């Protein structure tokens, strides 16, 4: 009985590790997408507002 329980616990802990590992991968992927999107957003904001303080090359467009 004890061996069966430990085997089931091992499977459950492995599944939860996989779940949390996948969750971390998703979170880090979303963070990477956010970092890739942030410069474009900053560029768009500068372009739309004409703010040249943050970057003259960006404001020239």
C-alpha positions, 0 to 999 in steps of 0.5 A: 500500500505504501509503495502504491501511494509513493508511486502515485505521489511521485506521478502527481508531483511530476505532473505539478512540476510540469504544470508549473514549469509550463506556467513559468514558460508562458509567463516568461514568453508573455514578458518577452512579448511585452519587452518586444512591444514596449519600444514600439509603443514608446516609438508610437507615443513619441511619433504621435505626440511629437515629443522629441525630448526622448529621441530626436531620431524618433521625433523626426518621423 
